[in-house]
């Protein structure tokens, strides 16, 4: 049976709950217009940002066919514009609501301390944004370039304010924060001059004819359609540069320029085979082959290596493999016993009159 104390406590709790619920309903009713305004501004900001993003993307596609605009700088510009639209939406909400406006004024008054706190809290975000803008301006790589970075090889597909997206050779998406990628050593296979010398290593036996093996390797390389034919590249005498029909992307619009190139690499398409090592079981040969870019070098090198193996089999050139002699401990002990017994027998023979 319920006691009077429990009953009164229950009544007090219910009355307290009713009063709080009434206060919450009253506050919500008084601020309904504010909530609706925030919702309206948020939806309007999202719609404007999405439409501007789509509009810029369509305009870029149209202009790119005529002006050869750089997608790297354009993507960064598009991300900045969208971010500014959202920032303006937040500013409109803050200065349209008196309570938020007063709060923002108070924060602005204490901007020194607030700036330090926000700076520490958003240190990584700010460093990524600054690094992303720096990458878009100085362009150590562009969207579409092929890179070796962090022990990965892949193609750059996006550069935004926070991170860079690289699709690897096995179709993985490598997402690297801009602050990290800006401090990494990068091998850019595409920038300025995409042509590449690709090594193909083959070992032959010591009894094989090196000149015959070299001739076969060069012939098989020349048969492959992706190997560059012999050519001599023109270059500037004042500033060694490769004259190409393509353009070097600088900023939004490309202009015809001379691509820097070392004069030592002006003669292209030559296939060389050198003896690089006299190994334990093979004479190791290295063939250097020119390809137009890195994207086809690996697969083409594998195909050429397979063709060389098949040709060596037909021509009787051996590709050796190491031979090893395995001696077990039991065999050594048996050999010692046999040797000791033989010595004892020989000694007996010698001592016999």
KOLSEDO-498850 format. One record per residue: z, x, y of N, C-alpha, C, O, CB in turn. Coordinates in steps of 0.05 Angstrom, whole numbers, plus 5000, padded with zeros to 4 digits. Glycine has a CB too. Example, Ala and Ser with C-alpha at 12.3 -4.5 7.8 and 13.67 -1.06 7.14 Angstrom:
BEGIN
515652644886515652464910515652644934516952854934518152264911
514252574955514352734979515752585001516152685023511452824988
//
This chain:
BEGIN
500050174976500050005000500050185025501550375026502549815000
498350105045498050275069500550255086501650035090495650185085
501450485096503750485114502750435142500450465148505150765112
504550345161503850295188502850545202501050535219506150185204
503950785195503051035207500151095201498651165219504851265199
499451065175496651115167494750925181492550995189496351095137
495550675183493850475196493450535225491150525235495050195193
495550615239495250675268493650925272492050945291498050715280
493851125254492251365256489351305252487651425265493251575235
488751125233485951055228484750915253482450955260485750875203
486350735265485450595288484950775311482950745326487450375296
486650975315486351175336483751335332482251385351488751355338
483251425307480851575301478351415307476451515318480851675272
478351165299476050995303475550945333473250945342476350725288
477650905348477350865376476351115390474651105408480050775389
477351345381476351605392473351645386471851725403477951835381
472651575361469751605353468051415369465851485378469451545323
468951165373467450975389467151065418464951035430468850695389
469251185429469051275457467051505460465551515479471851365467
467151695440465251915441462351825437460551915450465952125420
462051625419459351525415458351375440455951395446459351335391
460151235453459351095478458651295499456651255514461550915487
460151515502459551725521456851855516455251905534461751935522
456351905490453752035483451451845489449351935499453752115453
451851585483449651395488449151375519446951355528450351125476
451451365534451151355563449751595574447951575592453951325576
450451835564449152085574446252085566444552175583450552335562
445551995542442751995534441151795550438851845558442551925504
442451565557441051365573440551465601438451425613442651105574
442551605612442251715639440151935640438851975661444951825649
439752085618437952315618435352255602433952445595439352555606
434852005597432451935581429952025596428052125584432351635575
429951975622427552065638427152365636424852455635427951975667
429352515636429052805635427952885608426153065607431852935639
428852765586427752825560424852765558423252915547429352685538
424152525568421252455568419552645584417352705576420952165578
420652725607419152915624418753185609416553295610420652965650
420853285596420653535582418653505559416953685554423353625570
418753285545416853235523413953225534412153335521417452975508
413553085556410953065568409853335576407553405570410952875592
411453495590410553755599409953945575408054095575412653885617
411653925554411254085531408554015517407054195510413554055511
408053755513405553675500403153755518401153845508405553375495
403453715544401153775562400654075561398354165561401853685591
402754235561402454525560401054615535399254785535405154675563
401954505512400654575486397754495485396054645475402154445463
397054255496394354165496392554345514390354415506394153875505
393654405538392054575556391654855544389454965546393554595583
393754965532393555235520391555235498389955425495396255335510
391555025481389655015458386854985468384955115458390354785439
386454815488383654775498382655025513380355095510383654535517
384355155528383555405542382855615521380855765524385755505561
384455635500383955835479381155775466379655965461386155825458
380655525459378055455447375755505466373655595458378155165438
376155435492374055475511373455775515371055845516374955355538
375455935516374956225519373556335494371856505496377656375523
374356235471373056325446370056255446368456415438374456215422
369456005454366655925454365056085475362756165470366455625460
366256125498364856285519364356565510362356685517366456275545
366256675495365956955485363656965465362057155466368557055472
363456765448361256765428358556755442356656885434361656535408
358356585463355856565478355156825493352956915492355956335497
357256935506356757165522356357415505354957605514359057215541
357457425481357257665465354457715456353657945453359057635440
352857505452350057535443348357665465346257785460348857275435
349257635490347657755513348858005524347458195531347357545535
351558005527352858225541354258425523355158635533354858115560
354358365497355758545478358658605487359458835490354158815475
360158395491362958425500364658535478364158485454364058155510
366658685486368558805467370558595457372058495474369959045480
370658535431372558335422375458425424377258255427371958265393
376058685424378758775426380058705452382158575453378959075421
378758775474379758715501379758415506381658305518378158855522
377758275495377657985500379957845485381157665496374957875490
380457925460382657805446385357835460386957655462382857915418
385858085471388258125486388357955511390457845518388558425492
386057935525385957775549386457485542387857345557383157805562
385357385520385757105512388757055505389856845513383957035488
390057235491392857205485394557205510396457055512393757425465
393857375529395457385554395157125569397157015580394557625571
392657015571392256765585393856535572395056375587389256695586
393756515546395256305532398256335537399656135541394656315502
399256585536402056635541402856555570405056445574402756925536
401156605589401656525617401756225620403356125635399556645635
400056085605400155785607402755685597404055505610397755665590
403755785574406355695564408555775583410455625587406855815536
408356015595410456095614410455915639412655845648409956385623
408155835649408055645671409255375664410555245680405155615681
408755285639409955035630412955045631414254865639408954965603
414055275621416955305622418055305650420155195656417755565607
416555445668417455455697417455175709419255105724415655645713
415355015703415254745714417654585705418854435720412654615705
418354605679420654455668423254545682424854375690420854495638
423554805685426054905697426454815726428554725733426155205696
424254835742424554765771424254475777424554385800422554925787
423654315756423454025761426053885754426453645760421253905744
427854025740430453905732432654035748432954285746430953935701
434153895764436254015782438254185767438854405775437753795797
439154095744441254245729440054505719441454715721442354085706
437654505709436354755700435654935723435855175721433854695684
434954805746434254975769436755115779436555355786433054795792
438954975780441455105788442255335769443255545778443754905790
441855285743442455495724440655735727441555965726442155385695
438055685733436255915737436956065762436656315763433355815738
437855925783438656065807441156235802441256455812439255855830
442956135786445356285780444656535764445756755768447356115764
442756495745441856735729440356935747440657175744440056645706
438856835766437457015785439357165802438957395809435356855802
441557025810443557155827444757385812445257605823445656955835
445357345786446357565769444257705753444557765730448557465751
441957745766439657855752440158125740438958205720437257855770
441858285754442358555744443558555716442458675697444258705763
445758405713447058395687445358245667445158325644449858265689
444158025676442457865658440058025648439258015625441557605671
438958175667436658345659437358555638435758605620435458475684
439658665641440558865621440958735594440158845574443159005630
442258505594442858365569440158275556439758325532444558115574
438458155572435858065560434158305552432758295531434257905581
434358525567432758765560433658875533431958945516433158975581
436258885528437158985501436458785479435758865457440259025502
436758525485436158325464433258315457432558265434437058045474
431458355477428558335472427258605472424858625479427258145493
428658815465427559085467425159115449423059215458429659285459
425359025424423059055406420758885414418458975413423958975377
421258635423419058465432417658585456415158585457420158185439
419158675476417858795500416359045493414159095504420058855521
417459215475415959455467413359395453411359535456417759635450
413359175437410959095423408858995443406459055440411558885402
409758845463407858745483406658965499404258975504409358545502
408359155508407359375524405459555508403359635517409759545535
406259605482404559765465401859615460399759745458405959825439
401959355456399459205452397559225475395159255472400058915446
398659195500396959215524395859505526393559535533398559145549
397459695519396559975520394260025500392360165506398860165514
394559915476392459945455389859805464387759915459393359825428
390159585478387659445487386359595510383859585513388359165496
387859735526386759885549385460145540383160205546388859935570
387060305525386060575517384360575492382860755487388460755513
384660365475382960315452382660565433380460665430380160235461
384860645421384560845399383060715375382060855358387260955390
383160455374381560305354380860035366382159945385383160275327
378859905355377959645364377859455341377959535317375159665378
377659195347377258995326374659055311372559065324377358705337
374759075285372459145269372359435260370859505242369959085285
374059605272374159885264375459915237377159745229375560065285
374760125223375960185196377760425200376960635210373760245175
380260395190382360595195383660685169383760545149384460485214
384860925170386861015152389461035168389661195186386161295138
391460875160393960875174396160795155395960615139393960675198
398460945156400760895139399960885110400760705095402160635147
398261085102397361105074395760865064395660805041399761155055
394560725083392860495076390160525090389960635111394260225085
388060415076385360405088384560115091384959955073383360555070
383560045115382759765119381259735145380659925159385259585119
380659475151379059405174380859245193382259065185376559235166
380759305219382259165239381058885244378658875251382459325266
382558675240381558405244382758265269381558075279382158245220
385058365279386258235303388158425316389558585303387657965295
388258405343390258545359391258355380389858265397388958805373
393858285377395058105397397458235410397858475408395957835383
399058075425401158185441403358305424404858475433402257985459
403758215399405958305383405158495361406558695357407358075371
402958455347402258615324399258645321397658515334403458485299
398558815302395758865295395458785266397158855249394959165300
393258655260392758555232390458725221388358755233392058255232
390958845197388959005183388658895156390558855141389859315182
386158835148385558745121384858985104382959135111383258535121
386359035083385959285067383659255048382459035046388559345052
383059465034380759475016381059284993379059194981380359755006
383559214986384059024964384858744974386158594960386359134946
383958684999384258415011387058335017387758095016382958214993
388858535023391458475033391458475064389958625076393558675022
393158315076393458315105395858485113398158415107393858025116
395358715125397458895134398058835163396358885180396559195130
400458735169401258655196403158865206405458895196402558375196
402359015226403959245236404659185265402959135282402359515234
407259195273408059165301406659375318406359605310411159175304
405959295342404459475360406159725367404959935371403659325385
408759695369410459925377410360135354410660375360413259835382
409960055329409860235307407160365305406860605302410560095281
405060205307402360305304401560495327399860665323400360075302
402760455350402160635373403360905369402461095382403160505399
405360935351406561195346405561325320406461545313409561175345
403561195306402561305281400061465286398461415305401961075262
399661675269397161815269395061645254395561555232397462095255
392761615267390661435257388161595251387361755268390161205277
386861545229384161645223382261405228382261215213383861755194
380761425249378861215256376061295247374861475258378861145287
375061165226372461235214370161115230367861195225372361135185
370660945249368560795262368060875291365860855301369160505261
370160975304369961025333367861235339367661445325372661105344
366261195359364261375370362061435350359761345353365561635378
362661585328360561665309361361575281363061715269359961965311
360261365270361161265244360261415220361261385198360360975241
358161595223357161745200359361925189360962025203354661905208
359361955162361462095149360362275126358362195113363561905138
361562505122360962675099362962615077365362625081361062975107
361962535054363662445032363462645009361262704999362962165022
365762754999365762954977365662814950366962614946368163134979
364162934932364062844904364463084886362863274886361262704897
366763094872367563324856366763284826367263064815370563374858
365563494814364763484786365363764774364963964787361763414783
366463764750367064014736365064054713364463874699369864024726
364064304710362364374688363564604672365264744683359464444698
362564644648363764854631362765134641360865144656362964814602
364165344633363465614641360765694628359465884639365565804633
359965574607357365644594355065504607352765574602357465574565
355465294624353365144636351965294658353165474670354364874646
349465234663347865354685348665224712348064984715344865334679
349765374730350665264755348265164772348464954784352265464771
346065314772343765244788342564984777341664814793341665464788
342464954751341364704740343164464746342164254753341064734709
345764504744347664294751347464214781347563974787350564374745
347064414798346764354827344264194832344264004847346664624843
342064274818339564134822339763844813338863664827337264274807
341063794790341363514780343063354799342363124805342563514752
345263464809346963314827345563244853345863014862349463484834
343963424864342563354889340463144884340062964900341163614900
339063164861336962964854338162684851337062494861335463044829
340462664838341662404834342762294860342662054864343962424814
343662464878344662374904342262264920342562064934346062604919
340062404919337662324935336562054925335261914940335562534934
337061994900335961734889337561494900336561274900336161744859
339961544909341661314918340761214945340261374963344661394919
340460954948339360854974341160884998340260875020338660564970
343760914993345560935016345961215027347261245048348260825008
344761405014345061685024343161725047340761645046344361895001
344161845069342461875093340262085087340762285075344261975116
337862025096335662225094336162445114337562415133332962095098
334862675109335162905128334162825156331962715158333663155118
335662885176334962815204336363005223338563105217335562525210
335163035246336363205266337063025290335262885300334463435275
339463025299340362855320340162995347340863225349343362765315
339062845367338862955393341662955406343262775401336862795411
342163145423344763155437344363285464342563445468346863305420
346163225482346063335509346963625509348863705496347863165528
345563785525346264065527348764105544350464275538343964225539
348963945566351263965583353763865569355864005569350863805609
353663635558355863515543354863445516353463245513357063275558
355563595495354563535468355163245461357463155459355863715447
352963085457353262805453351062705435348762805436353362645479
351662505419349762385401348462155415349761965424351062295375
345762165418344261955431343661735410342161785391341662055444
344761505415344361285396343461035410343861005434347061225380
342160855395341260605407343560415411343460235429339160485390
345660445395347960265398349460345424348760535437349860285374
351460185430353060235455355960275447356960165428352760005474
357260435464360160475460361660265476361260245500360960765469
363360115463364659895476366960005494368860125484365759695455
366659945519368660025539369359785556367659685571367760275556
371759685554372459445569371159195558370759185533371659475598
370559005575369358755565366358785559365358665540369758535586
364958935575362058955573361259235564362359435575360658885599
359459255545358559515535356259615553354659455563357659495506
356159875557353859995571352860225555354460355541354760085600
350260285556349160505540350360765549350460835572346060515543
351360915529352661175535351861375514350561305494355761145536
352661625518352261835498354761845481356961875492351562105511
354561835455356861855438357562145434355862305426356261715410
360062225439360762505435360462585405361262435387363662555444
359362825401359062925374359063225375358063345394356462815360
360163355354360263645353357463745346356163635328362263735332
356463945360353764045354353464145325351164145315353064275372
355664215312355464305284354564075266353664125243358164415274
354763835275354063605258351563465268351063225261356363405257
349863605283347463475293345363445271343663265272346263625317
345363625251343463605229344863455206346863535195342663895219
343763225200344963035182343262985158340763035158345662775196
344462885137342962815113342663035093341562985071340362715121
343663265099343463485080345563455058347863395063343763765094
344663505033346463485010347063775001345163914993345263314987
349563855001350364124993352164104969353863934966351764265016
351764294951353564324927354664604927353164804926351964264901
357264634928358564894928360564914905361664714896360064934955
360965164896363065214876365665254892365965434907362365474859
367565064887369965064903372365184887374365264899370664784911
372065204860374365314845373365394817371765264805376565104843
374465614807374165694780376765624765378665774765373566004777
376765384754379165274742379765384715378365564705378964974740
381865284702382765374676380765314654380365464636385465254669
379365084657377565004636374764924647373064854631378664774620
374364934673371864844685371164994710372965094724371964544690
368565004716367665094742367364844759365664674754364865254740
368964824780369064574796367064594819367164774836371864524807
365264394819363164374840363864144859364863934850360364344828
363264184884363663964904361063914919359864094931365964034924
360163664917357663584932358463424956359863224954355763424913
357563504979358063365005355563205011353363305014358763565028
355962935014353762755019354262595045356462525051353462554995
352062555060352262405085351762105080349862025066350262505106
353661935090353261645090353361545119354561675136355361505072
352161315124352061215151354761125162355261145186350160985153
356561035144359260965153361160965129360360985106359360685167
363760935135365860955114365860715095366760745073368560985127
364860495104365060245088363460265062364260135042364060015104
361360435061359760455036360160715022359060765001356860425043
361860895034362061165023363361164995362461294977363561345042
365661024993367161034968365560924944365361054923369760894970
364560684947363060554925360560714918359860744895362360264932
359160804939356760964934357361224920355861314902355261014960
359561354928360461604914360961554885360361724868362861714928
362261334878362861274850360261234834360061324811364561024848
358361094846355761054833354261314828353061354807354060854849
354361494848352961744845354361914823353062054807352961904872
357061914823358462064803357761964774357462124756361562034807
357561704771356761594745353961684737353361754714356961284745
352061674757349361764751349262054743347662134726347561714776
350862224756350962504749351962544721350862714706352762664769
354062394713355062414686352962354665352662494645357562234682
351462134669349362054651347162264650346062324628348261784658
346462374672344362574673345262834660343662964646343562634703
347762914664348863154650348763114620348063304606351763204659
349362874610349262824581346462864571346062964549350262544575
344462774586341662804577340763094578339263184560339762634594
341563244598340663514602342363714586341763954586340763594632
344463624573346163804557348063974573348864184563344363984541
348863884596350864024612353563914606354063674610350164014643
355364074597357963984588359963954611360164124629359064174567
361263734611363563694629366063724612366863544597363563404643
367363954613369564014594372063874600372463764622370064314594
373863874581376563774584378363984573377664124555376963494571
380764004583382564224575383464204546383963984536385064224593
383564434532384564444504387364564505387864754519382664614487
389064454488391864554487392664594457391964424440393764354501
394064804452395064854425398064794425399564914440394565154417
398964604409401764524408403064654384402164634362401964204406
405264804389406764944369409464814367410964814387406965254375
410164714344412764584340414864794332414265004321412564364318
417364734338419564914333419864964303420565184295422164804345
419464764286419664794257417665004247418265154229419264524243
415265004258413265194250414165474257413665664242410565134264
415365514280416365774288418465874269418466114261417465774316
420265704261422465784242421265854215422166044202424565554239
419265694205417965754180416566024181416566174162416065534172
415266074205413866324208415766554208415166764196412266324234
418066524220420066744220421166794192421467024184422466674239
421666574177422566614149420466754132421166934117423266344137
417966664136415866794120415567084127415167254110413166644124
415767144152415467424161417767594151417367824143415467444192
420267484151422567624141422367674111423067894101425167474147
421467484096421067514067418967724061419367884042420267244054
416767714076414667914072415668194077414968384063412267844089
417268224098418268494105420168594083420168824076419768484132
421768404072423568484050422068574025422768774012425468244043
419968424019418268493996416968764000416968933982416168273989
415868814024414569064030416569294028415969514018413269064057
418969234038421069454037421769514008422169754002423569364052
421969313991422569363963420369533950420869703933422869103948
417869463958415669613946415669903955415170093939412969493955
416369943980416470223990418670383977418370613971416870224020
420970243972423270393960422970433930424570583919425770253966
421070293917420770323888419470593882417470653894419070093877
420570743862419371013856416770983841415471183834421371173839
//
